[in-house]
Amino acid sequence: MDEADRWAGELESFFALVAGRFSRADLRWRMRDYVRGLLAPVERKNGWQLAEYAGHRGPAGFQHLLNGASWDADAVRDDLQHYVAERLGTPEGVLIVDDTGFLKKGTTSAGVQRQYSGTAGRTENCQIGVFAAYASSRGRALVDRELYLPKSWTTEADRCRAAKVPDSRCFATKGELARAMILRALASPLPIAWVTGDCAYGQEWRMRRTLEEAGVGYVLAVPKSQQLHAPFGRIDQAIADAPDEAWERRSCGDGAKGPRTYDWAAARLPVIDVFDGDRPTHQRWVLARRSLARPGEIAYYLAYAPNGTLVAELIRIAGVRWAIEEAFQAAKNECGLDQYEVRRYPGWYRHITLAMLAHAFLAAVAAQTTERGAAETTPPAPSASPWQKSADSWTLCCPAPHPASDLLRMP
């Protein structure tokens, strides 16, 4: 009962944080009922079943909350970021950007069309949402969202008007949406030391430049065709010249089936320019991750890190990217992130924001429970062994009239 009381108290504090965004008492109660339903073991978290769980006569109240009521979903998102910063924030926090698909029927739901969905692994009739998640040693939660509108939508004013898409909304690539979310997150209370994402976002040079100018580190996947600064050429060609001893077997974090272990190679790039004085405070890197089961399968990364950052830390940040996949799965399975029935643009943002609120609450409760358990556990005594392992790093140097394998050499 003590644990249940703590959860109930946390939920009330949680509701109090966002209550001011709903000007009328009936809207505040509908919001509470809606979020409680998203947190409940309801089989299908659509309007009818959530209304039945809440004891409402029908879904009209929830439909009004999502489609017609006056409240600002972006302001609630800002409150969500404050909540996550307070409950999960740590100085080494990582922001992760990625997208996920929402399978849909018909052609009227805002942003829907036949397009590739990484969730389905194929081209489907779907909506695509671009998300940002925050991850730290305390937990992970989704903290921002944008609906991707293909050109098939933004070039048809009547179609957008019918779906209540604002006139100010123009076409933006997924990378541009992610960059906008990163800028918002950096301006929020979230303590962010790193940003990571897959190659769809890592290849966006404007995003990388923005992070470098802000002094924020990143480890971003890039395609094998990614060009490095002259005269190094493509990243896959540079990595192909790495000697065998440059590769080291390391885990980049635990997955559902245990440690995610790969062979890794890393090299420092020469300093091209700096933003904060004559002495550079950060260093650019290239990294490669080679599969143990399929040695020909290699993933490539560009990184930007404070001077003195160890390769092991860059590998850890690369592995943190999977936290957003876990957040998607939890938010969909437990909080109904993908179980909405709204078709209009404002309704999508409102349902997604409230589902993110529910997921953030679960993440905060899990973090509190873990921390209480750790506080009650006696830590093991430190090892008295004097032995420690320290991995060397490699430096990518300008080409010289030497064998290609000399391109990556010891500093």
Buried (B, 14 or more C-beta within 10 A) or exposed (E): EEEEEBBEEBBEEBBEBBBEBBEEEEBBBBBBBBBBBBBBEBEEBBBEBBBBBBEBEEBEBBBEBBBEBEBEBEEBBBBBBBBBBEBBBBEBBBBBBBBBBBEBEEEEBBBBBEBEBBBEEEEBBBBBBBBBBBBBEBBBBBBBBBBBBBEBBBEEEEBBEEBBBEEEBEEBEBBBBBBBBBBBBBEBEBBBBBBBBBBBBBBBEEBBEBBBEBEBBBBBBBBBEBEBEEEBEBBBBBBBBBBEEBBBEBBBBEBEEEEBBBBBBBBBBEEEEEEEEEEBEBBBBBBBBBEEEEEEEBBBBBBBBEEEBEBBBBBBBBBBBBBBBBBBBBBBEBBBBBBBBBBBBBBBBBBBBBBBBBBBBBBBBBBBEEEEEEEEEEEEEEEEEEEEEEEEBBBBBEEEEEEEEEBBBEE
